[in-house]
Amino acid sequence: MINQDANRYMQRAMELAAIAENEGEVPVGAVIVLNDEIIGEGWNRSIGTHDATAHAEMMAIKQAGQKVENYRLVDATLYVTLEPCPMCAGAIVHSRIKKVIFGAPDMKTGASGSVINLFTSATAFHVVECESGLMEEACREQLQAFFKRRRKEKKEERKLQREEDLKNK
Protein backbone atom coordinates (compact mmCIF):
# COMPACT_ATOMS: atom_id res chain seq x y z
CA MET A 1 0.00 0.00 0.00
CA ILE A 2 1.34 3.40 -1.00
CA ASN A 3 1.55 5.88 1.89
CA GLN A 4 0.90 9.64 1.97
CA ASP A 5 4.52 10.58 1.33
CA ALA A 6 4.85 8.35 -1.73
CA ASN A 7 3.77 11.10 -4.12
CA ARG A 8 6.32 13.47 -2.59
CA TYR A 9 9.11 10.93 -3.05
CA MET A 10 8.08 10.17 -6.63
CA GLN A 11 7.89 13.91 -7.33
CA ARG A 12 11.48 14.19 -6.12
CA ALA A 13 12.44 11.31 -8.42
CA MET A 14 10.84 13.21 -11.32
CA GLU A 15 12.86 16.32 -10.39
CA LEU A 16 16.02 14.20 -10.53
CA ALA A 17 14.89 12.82 -13.90
CA ALA A 18 14.68 16.42 -15.13
CA ILE A 19 18.32 16.90 -14.12
CA ALA A 20 19.22 13.86 -16.21
CA GLU A 21 17.35 15.31 -19.17
CA ASN A 22 19.13 18.66 -18.79
CA GLU A 23 22.41 16.72 -18.95
CA GLY A 24 21.33 15.00 -22.18
CA GLU A 25 20.51 11.72 -20.46
CA VAL A 26 17.33 9.64 -20.58
CA PRO A 27 15.16 11.22 -17.85
CA VAL A 28 15.00 8.64 -15.10
CA GLY A 29 15.29 9.55 -11.43
CA ALA A 30 15.35 7.50 -8.22
CA VAL A 31 15.24 8.07 -4.47
CA ILE A 32 15.76 5.63 -1.63
CA VAL A 33 13.86 6.22 1.59
CA LEU A 34 14.54 4.70 5.00
CA ASN A 35 12.56 5.68 8.11
CA ASP A 36 10.88 8.56 6.23
CA GLU A 37 14.25 10.06 5.22
CA ILE A 38 15.75 10.18 1.74
CA ILE A 39 19.11 8.43 2.07
CA GLY A 40 19.99 8.14 -1.60
CA GLU A 41 19.24 9.98 -4.82
CA GLY A 42 20.24 9.33 -8.39
CA TRP A 43 19.54 10.13 -12.00
CA ASN A 44 20.75 8.60 -15.23
CA ARG A 45 24.36 9.56 -15.96
CA SER A 46 25.52 6.81 -18.35
CA ILE A 47 26.24 9.08 -21.32
CA GLY A 48 28.08 11.82 -19.43
CA THR A 49 30.15 9.44 -17.32
CA HIS A 50 30.74 6.90 -20.13
CA ASP A 51 29.50 4.26 -17.70
CA ALA A 52 26.78 1.81 -18.72
CA THR A 53 26.06 1.09 -15.05
CA ALA A 54 25.31 4.73 -14.14
CA HIS A 55 21.54 4.28 -14.06
CA ALA A 56 19.44 6.30 -11.61
CA GLU A 57 18.84 3.30 -9.35
CA MET A 58 22.53 2.39 -9.23
CA MET A 59 23.52 5.95 -8.33
CA ALA A 60 20.89 6.08 -5.57
CA ILE A 61 21.96 2.67 -4.20
CA LYS A 62 25.61 3.79 -4.04
CA GLN A 63 24.72 7.01 -2.24
CA ALA A 64 22.39 5.25 0.21
CA GLY A 65 24.99 2.61 1.04
CA GLN A 66 27.54 5.30 1.79
CA LYS A 67 25.05 7.21 3.93
CA VAL A 68 24.17 4.20 6.12
CA GLU A 69 27.68 2.72 5.84
CA ASN A 70 26.31 -0.62 4.71
CA TYR A 71 25.59 -2.13 1.32
CA ARG A 72 22.49 -3.78 2.75
CA LEU A 73 19.59 -1.37 2.63
CA VAL A 74 17.18 -3.52 4.62
CA ASP A 75 13.74 -1.92 5.13
CA ALA A 76 14.44 0.79 2.52
CA THR A 77 12.05 1.70 -0.29
CA LEU A 78 13.22 2.75 -3.73
CA TYR A 79 11.04 5.13 -5.78
CA VAL A 80 11.93 5.29 -9.46
CA THR A 81 10.23 6.92 -12.42
CA LEU A 82 10.76 3.96 -14.79
CA GLU A 83 10.58 0.23 -14.09
CA PRO A 84 14.07 -1.10 -13.29
CA CYS A 85 16.08 -2.98 -15.92
CA PRO A 86 17.66 -6.39 -15.15
CA MET A 87 20.97 -4.82 -14.06
CA CYS A 88 19.28 -2.49 -11.61
CA ALA A 89 16.89 -5.20 -10.40
CA GLY A 90 19.91 -7.38 -9.61
CA ALA A 91 21.52 -4.57 -7.62
CA ILE A 92 18.24 -3.97 -5.79
CA VAL A 93 18.07 -7.63 -4.80
CA HIS A 94 21.74 -7.67 -3.72
CA SER A 95 21.29 -4.53 -1.64
CA ARG A 96 18.28 -6.14 0.10
CA ILE A 97 15.96 -3.21 -0.59
CA LYS A 98 12.57 -4.10 0.85
CA LYS A 99 10.30 -2.44 -1.68
CA VAL A 100 10.35 -0.80 -5.12
CA ILE A 101 7.69 1.62 -6.28
CA PHE A 102 7.94 2.68 -9.91
CA GLY A 103 5.98 5.02 -12.12
CA ALA A 104 6.03 3.95 -15.76
CA PRO A 105 6.44 0.37 -16.96
CA ASP A 106 9.27 -0.47 -19.36
CA MET A 107 7.87 -2.78 -22.00
CA LYS A 108 11.32 -3.41 -23.54
CA THR A 109 13.57 -4.16 -20.57
CA GLY A 110 11.37 -4.05 -17.47
CA ALA A 111 12.55 -6.53 -14.85
CA SER A 112 9.77 -5.94 -12.32
CA GLY A 113 7.04 -7.73 -14.19
CA SER A 114 6.62 -6.09 -17.61
CA VAL A 115 9.09 -8.36 -19.40
CA ILE A 116 10.53 -10.49 -16.60
CA ASN A 117 10.33 -10.33 -12.82
CA LEU A 118 13.62 -10.74 -11.02
CA PHE A 119 12.09 -9.66 -7.71
CA THR A 120 9.91 -12.74 -7.31
CA SER A 121 11.99 -15.29 -9.17
CA ALA A 122 12.15 -18.71 -7.55
CA THR A 123 15.94 -18.39 -7.69
CA ALA A 124 16.03 -15.02 -5.90
CA PHE A 125 17.68 -15.13 -2.50
CA HIS A 126 15.81 -11.97 -1.47
CA VAL A 127 12.25 -11.17 -2.49
CA VAL A 128 11.54 -7.50 -3.17
CA GLU A 129 8.02 -6.12 -2.81
CA CYS A 130 7.01 -4.13 -5.86
CA GLU A 131 4.25 -1.66 -6.68
CA SER A 132 3.76 -0.03 -10.05
CA GLY A 133 1.82 2.89 -11.40
CA LEU A 134 2.56 5.66 -8.89
CA MET A 135 2.24 8.89 -10.91
CA GLU A 136 2.49 6.65 -13.98
CA GLU A 137 1.03 9.15 -16.43
CA ALA A 138 3.37 11.97 -15.36
CA CYS A 139 6.41 9.66 -15.44
CA ARG A 140 5.46 8.28 -18.85
CA GLU A 141 4.83 11.77 -20.25
CA GLN A 142 8.24 12.94 -19.04
CA LEU A 143 9.93 10.09 -20.90
CA GLN A 144 7.77 10.38 -24.02
CA ALA A 145 8.36 14.14 -24.31
CA PHE A 146 12.12 13.54 -24.09
CA PHE A 147 12.13 10.90 -26.83
CA LYS A 148 9.80 12.92 -29.05
CA ARG A 149 12.13 15.93 -28.77
CA ARG A 150 15.18 13.75 -29.34
CA ARG A 151 13.68 12.19 -32.49
CA LYS A 152 12.90 15.68 -33.80
CA GLU A 153 16.46 16.85 -33.08
CA LYS A 154 17.95 13.80 -34.83
CA LYS A 155 15.69 14.35 -37.85
CA GLU A 156 16.81 17.99 -38.05
CA GLU A 157 20.47 16.93 -37.77
CA ARG A 158 20.04 14.49 -40.66
CA LYS A 159 18.35 17.20 -42.74
CA LEU A 160 21.16 19.65 -42.09
CA GLN A 161 23.74 16.98 -42.90
CA ARG A 162 22.03 16.21 -46.23
CA GLU A 163 21.97 19.93 -47.08
CA GLU A 164 25.65 20.23 -46.20
CA ASP A 165 26.46 17.18 -48.30
CA LEU A 166 24.63 18.68 -51.29
CA LYS A 167 26.56 21.97 -50.93
CA ASN A 168 29.87 20.14 -50.93
CA LYS A 169 29.20 18.18 -54.12
Secondary structure, 3 states (H helix, E strand, C coil): CCCCCHHHHHHHHHHHHHHHHHCCCCCCEEEEEECCEEEEEEECCHHHHCCCCCCHHHHHHHHHHHHHCCCCCCCCEEEEEECCCHHHHHHHHHCCCCEEEEEECCCCCCCECCCCECCCCCCCCCCCEEEECCCHHHHHHHHHHHHHHHHHHHHHHHHHHHHHHHHCC
